Amino acid sequence: MEDEIITTDVPETSEEELEEVNIDTSVDNETEETQERDIEAEIEERANKLFEEKVEERLIRDRRARENKSKEEMRKYKYLEDIVKAGTGTNSLDEAIKETADFYKGNGLDIPEYSNYSEEDERILGQARANQFIKLSYEDMEEEANRIASIPREQRSVRETEEFNILGAELTRRNNIRELKAKGYDSNVLETDEFKSFSNQFNNQTDISKIYEMFTKLNGNKVEKPYSPGSAKSNAQVKQIKDYYSPDDFDKLTDEDLNNPKIMEIVDKSRLQWYKK
């Protein structure tokens, strides 16, 4: 008997069924990716929350440390207050401070004056005082600047330091203008950004006229001195010539005066007195 080959029919899979299988697989993959993203987002959220909690804890810790330090400082000041009161025999802190300050001043110590103003307020007051002197004459500004200069730097108040800096800058500006005018140079260059940047490379001991000459030459211009000897001399010119010209006198000189070599010779000699402190 011939062997019979038994075959089992396998149902054919249609294209539609294959597409359904592929769709199901794709959906499963998308679900897994979504779950992974959700897990990553949750992990990141937890990490951010933990970081914020740590930052908040640090801020609280730092604030408490500052508060404790402040309380400790206040305890020291209170103890110092009690010592000063006991030493002066008074219950008033104001009186105790005054008597203590007077005591040390009487022993030759330089005690700074007490101020109710903040450091910023002191600077503003210094600026206001400097502007008052700027509105006055050159001599008034110079006298006030010299007064502050006589005070050792470490002993100057914030107000005095601010005032001195402003007066010094203004005096330097006016001196520079006068020096350039005395040489017959254009003083308007002092206000240009290019010249300011160039002059900042030099120290305060360098004459502004020298800086002007270098600046002019570097910019390809010829340095000219407009005043000339001149031959005619009138009685009016002779009467204008003085033995000494103050800064205010110099400001009143006309262009004709500046072209007079004799007047300029005396002006140059007078300038030596302007810078004396």
DRENPA-3360 file (N, C-alpha, C; in nm, 2 decimals, always signed):
BEGIN
1 = MEDEIITT = +0.09/-0.12/+0.00/+0.00/+0.00/+0.00/+0.09/+0.12/+0.00 ~ +0.05/+0.21/-0.10/+0.14/+0.33/-0.11/+0.12/+0.42/+0.01 ~ +0.24/+0.47/+0.05/+0.23/+0.57/+0.16/+0.15/+0.69/+0.11 ~ +0.06/+0.74/+0.20/-0.01/+0.86/+0.17/+0.06/+0.98/+0.24 ~ +0.07/+1.08/+0.16/+0.13/+1.20/+0.21/+0.01/+1.29/+0.27 ~ +0.02/+1.31/+0.40/-0.09/+1.38/+0.46/-0.04/+1.53/+0.47 ~ -0.11/+1.62/+0.42/-0.08/+1.76/+0.43/-0.19/+1.83/+0.50 ~ -0.15/+1.93/+0.58/-0.25/+2.01/+0.65/-0.26/+2.14/+0.58;
9 = DVPETSEE = -0.37/+2.18/+0.55/-0.39/+2.30/+0.48/-0.36/+2.42/+0.57 ~ -0.27/+2.51/+0.54/-0.25/+2.63/+0.61/-0.33/+2.74/+0.55 ~ -0.41/+2.81/+0.63/-0.49/+2.91/+0.57/-0.41/+3.03/+0.52 ~ -0.44/+3.07/+0.40/-0.36/+3.19/+0.35/-0.39/+3.31/+0.43 ~ -0.29/+3.40/+0.44/-0.31/+3.53/+0.51/-0.32/+3.64/+0.41 ~ -0.43/+3.70/+0.42/-0.45/+3.81/+0.32/-0.37/+3.93/+0.35 ~ -0.36/+4.02/+0.25/-0.28/+4.14/+0.27/-0.34/+4.23/+0.38 ~ -0.47/+4.23/+0.39/-0.54/+4.31/+0.49/-0.50/+4.26/+0.63;
17 = ELEEVNID = -0.49/+4.13/+0.64/-0.46/+4.07/+0.78/-0.31/+4.11/+0.81 ~ -0.22/+4.11/+0.71/-0.08/+4.14/+0.73/-0.07/+4.29/+0.78 ~ -0.15/+4.38/+0.71/-0.15/+4.52/+0.75/-0.19/+4.54/+0.89 ~ -0.30/+4.46/+0.94/-0.34/+4.47/+1.07/-0.24/+4.43/+1.17 ~ -0.16/+4.32/+1.14/-0.05/+4.28/+1.22/+0.05/+4.38/+1.24 ~ +0.09/+4.45/+1.12/+0.19/+4.55/+1.12/+0.14/+4.67/+1.21 ~ +0.02/+4.71/+1.19/-0.04/+4.82/+1.27/-0.03/+4.79/+1.42 ~ -0.07/+4.66/+1.45/-0.07/+4.63/+1.59/+0.07/+4.64/+1.65;
25 = TSVDNETE = +0.17/+4.60/+1.57/+0.31/+4.60/+1.61/+0.36/+4.75/+1.63 ~ +0.32/+4.83/+1.53/+0.35/+4.98/+1.54/+0.29/+5.04/+1.66 ~ +0.17/+5.01/+1.69/+0.10/+5.07/+1.81/+0.17/+5.03/+1.93 ~ +0.22/+4.90/+1.94/+0.29/+4.85/+2.06/+0.42/+4.93/+2.08 ~ +0.49/+4.95/+1.96/+0.62/+5.03/+1.97/+0.59/+5.17/+2.02 ~ +0.49/+5.24/+1.96/+0.46/+5.37/+2.00/+0.42/+5.38/+2.15 ~ +0.35/+5.28/+2.20/+0.31/+5.28/+2.34/+0.43/+5.27/+2.43 ~ +0.53/+5.18/+2.38/+0.65/+5.17/+2.46/+0.73/+5.30/+2.46;
33 = ETQERDIE = +0.74/+5.36/+2.34/+0.81/+5.49/+2.34/+0.75/+5.60/+2.42 ~ +0.61/+5.60/+2.42/+0.54/+5.69/+2.50/+0.57/+5.67/+2.65 ~ +0.56/+5.54/+2.69/+0.59/+5.51/+2.83/+0.73/+5.55/+2.87 ~ +0.83/+5.53/+2.78/+0.97/+5.57/+2.81/+0.98/+5.72/+2.83 ~ +0.91/+5.79/+2.74/+0.91/+5.94/+2.75/+0.85/+5.98/+2.88 ~ +0.74/+5.92/+2.92/+0.67/+5.95/+3.04/+0.76/+5.93/+3.16 ~ +0.83/+5.82/+3.16/+0.93/+5.78/+3.27/+1.04/+5.88/+3.28 ~ +1.10/+5.92/+3.16/+1.20/+6.02/+3.15/+1.15/+6.15/+3.21;
41 = AEIEERAN = +1.03/+6.19/+3.17/+0.98/+6.32/+3.21/+0.95/+6.32/+3.36 ~ +0.91/+6.20/+3.41/+0.89/+6.19/+3.56/+1.02/+6.20/+3.63 ~ +1.12/+6.13/+3.58/+1.25/+6.13/+3.64/+1.31/+6.28/+3.65 ~ +1.29/+6.35/+3.53/+1.34/+6.48/+3.52/+1.26/+6.57/+3.62 ~ +1.13/+6.55/+3.63/+1.05/+6.63/+3.72/+1.09/+6.61/+3.86 ~ +1.12/+6.48/+3.90/+1.16/+6.45/+4.03/+1.30/+6.52/+4.06 ~ +1.39/+6.51/+3.96/+1.52/+6.57/+3.98/+1.51/+6.72/+4.00 ~ +1.43/+6.78/+3.92/+1.41/+6.93/+3.93/+1.35/+6.97/+4.07;
49 = KLFEEKVE = +1.26/+6.89/+4.11/+1.19/+6.91/+4.24/+1.29/+6.90/+4.35 ~ +1.38/+6.79/+4.34/+1.48/+6.77/+4.44/+1.58/+6.88/+4.45 ~ +1.62/+6.93/+4.33/+1.71/+7.04/+4.32/+1.65/+7.17/+4.38 ~ +1.53/+7.20/+4.35/+1.46/+7.31/+4.41/+1.45/+7.30/+4.56 ~ +1.43/+7.18/+4.61/+1.42/+7.16/+4.75/+1.56/+7.19/+4.82 ~ +1.66/+7.14/+4.75/+1.80/+7.16/+4.80/+1.83/+7.31/+4.80 ~ +1.80/+7.38/+4.69/+1.83/+7.52/+4.69/+1.75/+7.60/+4.80 ~ +1.62/+7.56/+4.82/+1.54/+7.62/+4.92/+1.60/+7.60/+5.06;
57 = ERLIRDRR = +1.65/+7.48/+5.08/+1.71/+7.44/+5.21/+1.84/+7.52/+5.23 ~ +1.92/+7.54/+5.12/+2.04/+7.62/+5.14/+2.01/+7.76/+5.17 ~ +1.91/+7.82/+5.10/+1.87/+7.96/+5.12/+1.82/+7.98/+5.26 ~ +1.74/+7.89/+5.31/+1.70/+7.90/+5.45/+1.81/+7.89/+5.55 ~ +1.91/+7.80/+5.52/+2.02/+7.78/+5.60/+2.11/+7.90/+5.61 ~ +2.13/+7.96/+5.49/+2.21/+8.08/+5.48/+2.14/+8.20/+5.55 ~ +2.01/+8.21/+5.53/+1.94/+8.32/+5.60/+1.95/+8.31/+5.75 ~ +1.93/+8.19/+5.80/+1.94/+8.17/+5.95/+2.08/+8.20/+6.00;
65 = ARENKSKE = +2.19/+8.16/+5.91/+2.32/+8.19/+5.95/+2.34/+8.34/+5.96 ~ +2.29/+8.42/+5.86/+2.30/+8.56/+5.86/+2.23/+8.62/+5.98 ~ +2.11/+8.57/+6.01/+2.04/+8.62/+6.13/+2.11/+8.59/+6.26 ~ +2.17/+8.48/+6.27/+2.25/+8.44/+6.39/+2.37/+8.53/+6.40 ~ +2.44/+8.56/+6.29/+2.55/+8.65/+6.29/+2.51/+8.79/+6.33 ~ +2.40/+8.83/+6.28/+2.35/+8.97/+6.31/+2.31/+8.98/+6.46 ~ +2.25/+8.88/+6.51/+2.22/+8.88/+6.65/+2.34/+8.88/+6.74 ~ +2.44/+8.81/+6.70/+2.57/+8.80/+6.77/+2.64/+8.94/+6.77;
73 = EMRKYKYL = +2.63/+9.01/+6.66/+2.69/+9.14/+6.65/+2.61/+9.24/+6.73 ~ +2.48/+9.23/+6.73/+2.40/+9.32/+6.82/+2.43/+9.29/+6.96 ~ +2.45/+9.17/+7.00/+2.48/+9.14/+7.15/+2.62/+9.21/+7.18 ~ +2.71/+9.21/+7.09/+2.84/+9.28/+7.11/+2.82/+9.43/+7.13 ~ +2.74/+9.48/+7.04/+2.72/+9.63/+7.04/+2.65/+9.67/+7.17 ~ +2.56/+9.58/+7.21/+2.48/+9.61/+7.34/+2.58/+9.60/+7.46 ~ +2.67/+9.51/+7.45/+2.77/+9.50/+7.56/+2.86/+9.62/+7.56 ~ +2.90/+9.66/+7.44/+2.99/+9.78/+7.43/+2.91/+9.90/+7.48;
81 = EDIVKAGT = +2.78/+9.91/+7.45/+2.70/+10.02/+7.50/+2.70/+10.03/+7.65 ~ +2.68/+9.91/+7.71/+2.67/+9.90/+7.86/+2.81/+9.94/+7.92 ~ +2.92/+9.90/+7.85/+3.05/+9.94/+7.90/+3.07/+10.09/+7.90 ~ +3.03/+10.15/+7.78/+3.05/+10.30/+7.77/+2.96/+10.37/+7.87 ~ +2.84/+10.33/+7.88/+2.75/+10.40/+7.98/+2.81/+10.39/+8.12 ~ +2.86/+10.27/+8.16/+2.91/+10.25/+8.29/+3.04/+10.34/+8.31 ~ +3.12/+10.35/+8.20/+3.24/+10.42/+8.22/+3.22/+10.57/+8.23 ~ +3.11/+10.62/+8.17/+3.08/+10.77/+8.17/+2.98/+10.80/+8.28;
89 = GTNSLDEA = +2.92/+10.70/+8.34/+2.82/+10.72/+8.45/+2.69/+10.78/+8.40 ~ +2.65/+10.74/+8.28/+2.52/+10.80/+8.23/+2.44/+10.68/+8.18 ~ +2.31/+10.70/+8.17/+2.22/+10.60/+8.11/+2.18/+10.64/+7.97 ~ +2.22/+10.76/+7.92/+2.19/+10.80/+7.79/+2.31/+10.76/+7.69 ~ +2.27/+10.69/+7.59/+2.38/+10.65/+7.49/+2.44/+10.77/+7.42 ~ +2.35/+10.87/+7.39/+2.40/+10.99/+7.32/+2.50/+11.06/+7.40 ~ +2.47/+11.08/+7.53/+2.56/+11.15/+7.62/+2.69/+11.06/+7.64 ~ +2.68/+10.93/+7.65/+2.79/+10.85/+7.67/+2.89/+10.85/+7.54;
97 = IKETADFY = +2.83/+10.86/+7.42/+2.91/+10.87/+7.30/+2.98/+11.00/+7.30 ~ +2.91/+11.11/+7.34/+2.97/+11.25/+7.33/+3.08/+11.26/+7.43 ~ +3.06/+11.21/+7.55/+3.17/+11.22/+7.65/+3.29/+11.13/+7.62 ~ +3.26/+11.02/+7.56/+3.38/+10.93/+7.52/+3.45/+10.99/+7.41 ~ +3.38/+11.05/+7.31/+3.45/+11.12/+7.20/+3.53/+11.24/+7.24 ~ +3.47/+11.32/+7.34/+3.54/+11.44/+7.39/+3.67/+11.39/+7.47 ~ +3.66/+11.28/+7.54/+3.77/+11.23/+7.61/+3.89/+11.20/+7.52 ~ +3.86/+11.12/+7.42/+3.97/+11.08/+7.32/+4.02/+11.20/+7.24;
105 = KGNGLDIP = +3.93/+11.29/+7.21/+3.98/+11.42/+7.14/+4.07/+11.50/+7.23 ~ +4.04/+11.50/+7.36/+4.12/+11.57/+7.45/+4.26/+11.51/+7.47 ~ +4.27/+11.38/+7.43/+4.40/+11.31/+7.44/+4.47/+11.31/+7.30 ~ +4.42/+11.39/+7.21/+4.49/+11.41/+7.09/+4.45/+11.32/+6.98 ~ +4.35/+11.24/+7.00/+4.31/+11.14/+6.89/+4.21/+11.21/+6.80 ~ +4.22/+11.18/+6.67/+4.13/+11.23/+6.57/+4.00/+11.14/+6.56 ~ +3.90/+11.19/+6.62/+3.77/+11.11/+6.62/+3.68/+11.16/+6.51 ~ +3.63/+11.06/+6.42/+3.54/+11.11/+6.32/+3.41/+11.15/+6.37;
113 = EYSNYSEE = +3.35/+11.25/+6.30/+3.22/+11.30/+6.34/+3.11/+11.20/+6.31 ~ +3.02/+11.19/+6.40/+2.90/+11.11/+6.38/+2.81/+11.17/+6.28 ~ +2.75/+11.08/+6.19/+2.66/+11.13/+6.08/+2.54/+11.04/+6.08 ~ +2.42/+11.11/+6.06/+2.30/+11.04/+6.05/+2.27/+11.00/+5.91 ~ +2.36/+11.03/+5.82/+2.34/+11.01/+5.67/+2.41/+10.88/+5.63 ~ +2.35/+10.82/+5.53/+2.41/+10.70/+5.47/+2.53/+10.74/+5.38 ~ +2.60/+10.64/+5.34/+2.72/+10.67/+5.26/+2.68/+10.73/+5.13 ~ +2.57/+10.69/+5.07/+2.52/+10.75/+4.94/+2.48/+10.89/+4.97;
121 = DERILGQA = +2.41/+10.92/+5.08/+2.37/+11.05/+5.11/+2.49/+11.14/+5.13 ~ +2.60/+11.09/+5.19/+2.72/+11.17/+5.21/+2.78/+11.20/+5.07 ~ +2.78/+11.11/+4.98/+2.83/+11.14/+4.85/+2.75/+11.25/+4.78 ~ +2.62/+11.24/+4.79/+2.54/+11.35/+4.73/+2.57/+11.48/+4.79 ~ +2.58/+11.49/+4.92/+2.61/+11.61/+4.99/+2.75/+11.66/+4.95 ~ +2.85/+11.57/+4.93/+2.98/+11.61/+4.88/+2.97/+11.67/+4.74 ~ +2.89/+11.62/+4.65/+2.87/+11.67/+4.52/+2.81/+11.81/+4.52 ~ +2.71/+11.82/+4.61/+2.64/+11.95/+4.62/+2.73/+12.06/+4.67;
129 = RANQFIKL = +2.82/+12.03/+4.77/+2.91/+12.12/+4.82/+3.02/+12.16/+4.71 ~ +3.06/+12.06/+4.64/+3.16/+12.09/+4.53/+3.10/+12.18/+4.43 ~ +2.97/+12.16/+4.39/+2.91/+12.24/+4.29/+2.89/+12.39/+4.34 ~ +2.88/+12.41/+4.47/+2.87/+12.54/+4.52/+3.00/+12.62/+4.50 ~ +3.11/+12.55/+4.52/+3.24/+12.62/+4.50/+3.27/+12.64/+4.36 ~ +3.22/+12.54/+4.27/+3.24/+12.56/+4.13/+3.17/+12.68/+4.07 ~ +3.06/+12.72/+4.13/+2.99/+12.84/+4.09/+3.06/+12.97/+4.14 ~ +3.15/+12.95/+4.23/+3.23/+13.07/+4.28/+3.35/+13.09/+4.19;
137 = SYEDMEEE = +3.45/+13.15/+4.24/+3.57/+13.18/+4.16/+3.67/+13.06/+4.16 ~ +3.77/+13.07/+4.08/+3.87/+12.97/+4.07/+3.95/+12.96/+4.20 ~ +3.98/+13.08/+4.26/+4.05/+13.08/+4.39/+3.97/+13.01/+4.50 ~ +3.84/+13.03/+4.50/+3.76/+12.96/+4.61/+3.77/+12.81/+4.59 ~ +3.76/+12.76/+4.47/+3.77/+12.62/+4.45/+3.91/+12.57/+4.49 ~ +4.01/+12.64/+4.45/+4.14/+12.60/+4.49/+4.17/+12.60/+4.64 ~ +4.12/+12.70/+4.71/+4.13/+12.71/+4.85/+4.06/+12.59/+4.92 ~ +3.94/+12.56/+4.88/+3.87/+12.44/+4.94/+3.94/+12.31/+4.91;
145 = ANRIASIP = +3.99/+12.30/+4.78/+4.06/+12.17/+4.75/+4.18/+12.16/+4.83 ~ +4.25/+12.26/+4.85/+4.38/+12.26/+4.93/+4.35/+12.23/+5.08 ~ +4.23/+12.28/+5.13/+4.19/+12.25/+5.27/+4.17/+12.10/+5.28 ~ +4.10/+12.04/+5.19/+4.07/+11.89/+5.20/+4.20/+11.81/+5.18 ~ +4.29/+11.87/+5.09/+4.42/+11.80/+5.06/+4.51/+11.79/+5.18 ~ +4.49/+11.89/+5.27/+4.57/+11.89/+5.39/+4.53/+11.79/+5.50 ~ +4.41/+11.73/+5.47/+4.36/+11.62/+5.56/+4.42/+11.49/+5.51 ~ +4.48/+11.41/+5.59/+4.53/+11.28/+5.55/+4.42/+11.20/+5.48;
153 = REQRSVRE = +4.45/+11.13/+5.37/+4.36/+11.06/+5.29/+4.27/+10.96/+5.38 ~ +4.33/+10.89/+5.47/+4.26/+10.79/+5.55/+4.17/+10.85/+5.65 ~ +4.18/+10.98/+5.67/+4.10/+11.05/+5.77/+3.99/+11.14/+5.71 ~ +3.99/+11.14/+5.58/+3.88/+11.22/+5.51/+3.75/+11.14/+5.51 ~ +3.64/+11.21/+5.53/+3.51/+11.15/+5.53/+3.47/+11.12/+5.39 ~ +3.36/+11.05/+5.37/+3.31/+11.01/+5.24/+3.27/+11.14/+5.17 ~ +3.21/+11.23/+5.24/+3.17/+11.36/+5.18/+3.29/+11.44/+5.13 ~ +3.39/+11.45/+5.21/+3.51/+11.53/+5.17/+3.58/+11.46/+5.05;
161 = TEEFNILG = +3.58/+11.33/+5.05/+3.65/+11.26/+4.94/+3.58/+11.29/+4.81 ~ +3.44/+11.28/+4.81/+3.36/+11.31/+4.69/+3.38/+11.45/+4.65 ~ +3.38/+11.54/+4.74/+3.39/+11.68/+4.71/+3.53/+11.71/+4.65 ~ +3.63/+11.65/+4.71/+3.77/+11.67/+4.66/+3.79/+11.62/+4.52 ~ +3.73/+11.50/+4.49/+3.75/+11.44/+4.36/+3.68/+11.53/+4.25 ~ +3.57/+11.59/+4.28/+3.50/+11.67/+4.18/+3.57/+11.80/+4.16 ~ +3.61/+11.86/+4.27/+3.69/+11.99/+4.26/+3.82/+11.97/+4.19 ~ +3.89/+11.86/+4.22/+4.01/+11.83/+4.15/+4.00/+11.82/+4.00;
169 = AELTRRNN = +3.89/+11.75/+3.96/+3.86/+11.73/+3.82/+3.83/+11.86/+3.75 ~ +3.76/+11.95/+3.82/+3.72/+12.08/+3.76/+3.84/+12.17/+3.75 ~ +3.92/+12.17/+3.86/+4.04/+12.25/+3.85/+4.14/+12.21/+3.74 ~ +4.15/+12.08/+3.73/+4.24/+12.03/+3.62/+4.18/+12.07/+3.48 ~ +4.06/+12.06/+3.47/+3.99/+12.10/+3.34/+4.02/+12.24/+3.31 ~ +4.00/+12.33/+3.41/+4.02/+12.47/+3.38/+4.17/+12.50/+3.36 ~ +4.26/+12.44/+3.43/+4.40/+12.46/+3.42/+4.44/+12.42/+3.28 ~ +4.38/+12.31/+3.23/+4.42/+12.26/+3.09/+4.37/+12.36/+2.99;
177 = IRELKAKG = +4.25/+12.41/+3.01/+4.20/+12.51/+2.91/+4.29/+12.63/+2.91 ~ +4.33/+12.68/+3.03/+4.42/+12.80/+3.03/+4.55/+12.77/+2.97 ~ +4.61/+12.66/+3.00/+4.74/+12.63/+2.95/+4.74/+12.62/+2.79 ~ +4.63/+12.56/+2.74/+4.63/+12.55/+2.59/+4.60/+12.69/+2.53 ~ +4.52/+12.77/+2.60/+4.49/+12.90/+2.55/+4.62/+12.99/+2.55 ~ +4.70/+12.97/+2.66/+4.82/+13.05/+2.68/+4.92/+13.01/+2.57 ~ +4.91/+12.89/+2.52/+5.00/+12.85/+2.41/+4.95/+12.88/+2.27 ~ +4.82/+12.93/+2.27/+4.76/+12.96/+2.15/+4.69/+12.84/+2.08;
185 = YDSNVLET = +4.67/+12.73/+2.16/+4.61/+12.61/+2.10/+4.46/+12.61/+2.12 ~ +4.39/+12.53/+2.04/+4.25/+12.52/+2.04/+4.21/+12.43/+2.16 ~ +4.15/+12.49/+2.26/+4.11/+12.42/+2.38/+3.98/+12.33/+2.37 ~ +3.91/+12.35/+2.26/+3.79/+12.27/+2.23/+3.82/+12.12/+2.21 ~ +3.94/+12.09/+2.18/+3.98/+11.95/+2.16/+3.97/+11.87/+2.29 ~ +3.97/+11.94/+2.40/+3.96/+11.87/+2.53/+3.83/+11.80/+2.55 ~ +3.73/+11.84/+2.48/+3.59/+11.78/+2.49/+3.57/+11.67/+2.40 ~ +3.66/+11.64/+2.31/+3.64/+11.53/+2.21/+3.68/+11.40/+2.27;
193 = DEFKSFSN = +3.60/+11.29/+2.23/+3.63/+11.16/+2.29/+3.77/+11.11/+2.25 ~ +3.81/+11.14/+2.12/+3.94/+11.10/+2.08/+4.05/+11.15/+2.16 ~ +4.05/+11.28/+2.20/+4.15/+11.34/+2.28/+4.15/+11.29/+2.42 ~ +4.03/+11.27/+2.47/+4.01/+11.21/+2.61/+4.08/+11.08/+2.62 ~ +4.05/+10.99/+2.52/+4.10/+10.86/+2.52/+4.26/+10.86/+2.51 ~ +4.31/+10.95/+2.42/+4.45/+10.97/+2.41/+4.52/+11.02/+2.53 ~ +4.46/+11.12/+2.59/+4.52/+11.18/+2.71/+4.52/+11.09/+2.83 ~ +4.43/+10.99/+2.84/+4.42/+10.90/+2.95/+4.54/+10.81/+2.96;
201 = QFNNQTDI = +4.62/+10.81/+2.85/+4.74/+10.72/+2.85/+4.86/+10.78/+2.93 ~ +4.84/+10.91/+2.96/+4.95/+10.98/+3.03/+4.92/+11.01/+3.18 ~ +5.02/+11.02/+3.26/+5.00/+11.05/+3.40/+4.97/+11.20/+3.42 ~ +4.93/+11.24/+3.54/+4.89/+11.37/+3.57/+5.00/+11.47/+3.57 ~ +5.13/+11.42/+3.57/+5.24/+11.51/+3.56/+5.28/+11.56/+3.42 ~ +5.22/+11.50/+3.32/+5.25/+11.55/+3.18/+5.17/+11.67/+3.15 ~ +5.24/+11.77/+3.10/+5.17/+11.90/+3.06/+5.07/+11.87/+2.95 ~ +4.95/+11.93/+2.96/+4.85/+11.91/+2.87/+4.89/+11.96/+2.73;
209 = SKIYEMFT = +4.97/+12.07/+2.72/+5.02/+12.12/+2.60/+5.11/+12.02/+2.52 ~ +5.19/+11.94/+2.60/+5.27/+11.84/+2.54/+5.18/+11.73/+2.48 ~ +5.08/+11.69/+2.55/+4.98/+11.59/+2.51/+4.91/+11.64/+2.38 ~ +4.87/+11.77/+2.38/+4.81/+11.82/+2.27/+4.89/+11.82/+2.14 ~ +5.02/+11.85/+2.16/+5.11/+11.85/+2.05/+5.13/+11.71/+1.99 ~ +5.15/+11.62/+2.08/+5.16/+11.48/+2.03/+5.04/+11.43/+1.96 ~ +4.92/+11.46/+2.02/+4.79/+11.42/+1.96/+4.78/+11.48/+1.82 ~ +4.81/+11.61/+1.81/+4.80/+11.68/+1.68/+4.89/+11.62/+1.58;
217 = KLNGNKVE = +5.01/+11.60/+1.62/+5.11/+11.54/+1.52/+5.07/+11.40/+1.48 ~ +5.02/+11.32/+1.57/+4.98/+11.18/+1.54/+4.86/+11.18/+1.44 ~ +4.78/+11.29/+1.45/+4.66/+11.30/+1.36/+4.69/+11.37/+1.23 ~ +4.82/+11.39/+1.20/+4.87/+11.45/+1.08/+4.85/+11.60/+1.06 ~ +4.83/+11.67/+1.17/+4.81/+11.81/+1.17/+4.93/+11.89/+1.21 ~ +4.95/+12.01/+1.16/+5.06/+12.09/+1.20/+5.02/+12.17/+1.33 ~ +5.11/+12.17/+1.43/+5.08/+12.25/+1.55/+5.12/+12.40/+1.52 ~ +5.02/+12.48/+1.53/+5.04/+12.62/+1.50/+5.02/+12.71/+1.62;
225 = KPYSPGSA = +5.10/+12.81/+1.64/+5.08/+12.90/+1.75/+5.04/+13.04/+1.68 ~ +4.92/+13.07/+1.70/+4.86/+13.19/+1.63/+4.92/+13.32/+1.67 ~ +4.97/+13.34/+1.79/+5.01/+13.47/+1.82/+5.15/+13.50/+1.76 ~ +5.17/+13.63/+1.72/+5.29/+13.67/+1.65/+5.35/+13.79/+1.73 ~ +5.47/+13.82/+1.70/+5.54/+13.93/+1.78/+5.46/+14.06/+1.77 ~ +5.42/+14.10/+1.65/+5.35/+14.23/+1.63/+5.44/+14.35/+1.65 ~ +5.42/+14.45/+1.57/+5.50/+14.57/+1.58/+5.44/+14.69/+1.64 ~ +5.31/+14.71/+1.61/+5.24/+14.83/+1.66/+5.21/+14.81/+1.81;
233 = KSNAQVKQ = +5.23/+14.92/+1.88/+5.20/+14.92/+2.03/+5.12/+15.04/+2.06 ~ +5.00/+15.02/+2.10/+4.92/+15.14/+2.14/+4.93/+15.16/+2.29 ~ +4.89/+15.28/+2.33/+4.88/+15.32/+2.47/+4.79/+15.23/+2.55 ~ +4.68/+15.19/+2.48/+4.58/+15.10/+2.54/+4.64/+14.96/+2.57 ~ +4.73/+14.91/+2.48/+4.80/+14.78/+2.51/+4.89/+14.79/+2.62 ~ +4.96/+14.91/+2.63/+5.06/+14.92/+2.74/+4.99/+14.93/+2.87 ~ +4.87/+14.99/+2.88/+4.80/+15.00/+3.00/+4.75/+14.86/+3.05 ~ +4.72/+14.77/+2.95/+4.67/+14.64/+2.99/+4.77/+14.55/+3.05;
241 = IKDYYSPD = +4.90/+14.58/+3.03/+5.00/+14.49/+3.08/+5.02/+14.50/+3.23 ~ +5.02/+14.39/+3.30/+5.03/+14.39/+3.44/+5.16/+14.31/+3.48 ~ +5.19/+14.32/+3.61/+5.30/+14.24/+3.66/+5.26/+14.10/+3.69 ~ +5.13/+14.08/+3.71/+5.08/+13.95/+3.74/+4.94/+13.94/+3.69 ~ +4.91/+13.82/+3.63/+4.77/+13.79/+3.58/+4.71/+13.67/+3.66 ~ +4.61/+13.70/+3.73/+4.54/+13.59/+3.80/+4.46/+13.50/+3.70 ~ +4.41/+13.39/+3.74/+4.33/+13.31/+3.65/+4.20/+13.38/+3.60 ~ +4.14/+13.47/+3.69/+4.03/+13.54/+3.65/+4.07/+13.65/+3.55;
249 = DFDKLTDE = +4.19/+13.71/+3.57/+4.24/+13.81/+3.47/+4.26/+13.75/+3.34 ~ +4.32/+13.63/+3.34/+4.35/+13.56/+3.22/+4.22/+13.53/+3.14 ~ +4.11/+13.50/+3.21/+3.99/+13.47/+3.14/+3.93/+13.59/+3.07 ~ +3.97/+13.71/+3.12/+3.92/+13.84/+3.06/+4.00/+13.89/+2.94 ~ +4.12/+13.82/+2.92/+4.20/+13.87/+2.81/+4.14/+13.84/+2.67 ~ +4.15/+13.94/+2.58/+4.10/+13.93/+2.45/+4.19/+13.85/+2.36 ~ +4.15/+13.82/+2.24/+4.24/+13.75/+2.14/+4.36/+13.84/+2.11 ~ +4.33/+13.97/+2.10/+4.44/+14.06/+2.08/+4.55/+14.06/+2.19;
257 = DLNNPKIM = +4.50/+14.05/+2.31/+4.59/+14.04/+2.43/+4.67/+13.91/+2.42 ~ +4.60/+13.80/+2.38/+4.67/+13.67/+2.37/+4.78/+13.67/+2.26 ~ +4.76/+13.76/+2.16/+4.86/+13.77/+2.05/+4.98/+13.86/+2.09 ~ +4.97/+13.93/+2.21/+5.08/+14.01/+2.25/+5.18/+13.93/+2.33 ~ +5.30/+13.92/+2.27/+5.41/+13.84/+2.34/+5.45/+13.88/+2.48 ~ +5.44/+14.01/+2.50/+5.48/+14.06/+2.64/+5.37/+14.02/+2.74 ~ +5.25/+14.03/+2.70/+5.14/+13.99/+2.80/+5.15/+13.84/+2.82 ~ +5.18/+13.76/+2.71/+5.19/+13.62/+2.73/+5.31/+13.58/+2.81;
265 = EIVDKSRL = +5.41/+13.65/+2.80/+5.53/+13.63/+2.88/+5.50/+13.64/+3.03 ~ +5.42/+13.74/+3.07/+5.39/+13.76/+3.21/+5.29/+13.66/+3.25 ~ +5.20/+13.62/+3.16/+5.10/+13.52/+3.19/+5.17/+13.39/+3.22 ~ +5.27/+13.35/+3.14/+5.35/+13.23/+3.16/+5.41/+13.23/+3.30 ~ +5.47/+13.35/+3.34/+5.53/+13.36/+3.47/+5.42/+13.35/+3.58 ~ +5.31/+13.41/+3.55/+5.20/+13.41/+3.65/+5.14/+13.27/+3.67 ~ +5.14/+13.18/+3.57/+5.09/+13.05/+3.58/+5.17/+12.97/+3.68 ~ +5.29/+13.00/+3.70/+5.37/+12.92/+3.80/+5.31/+12.94/+3.94;
273 = QWYKK = +5.25/+13.06/+3.96/+5.18/+13.08/+4.09/+5.05/+13.01/+4.10 ~ +4.98/+12.99/+3.99/+4.85/+12.93/+3.99/+4.86/+12.79/+4.05 ~ +4.96/+12.71/+4.02/+4.97/+12.57/+4.05/+5.03/+12.55/+4.19 ~ +5.07/+12.66/+4.25/+5.13/+12.64/+4.39/+5.02/+12.60/+4.49 ~ +5.05/+12.51/+4.58/+4.95/+12.47/+4.68/+4.98/+12.53/+4.81;
% end
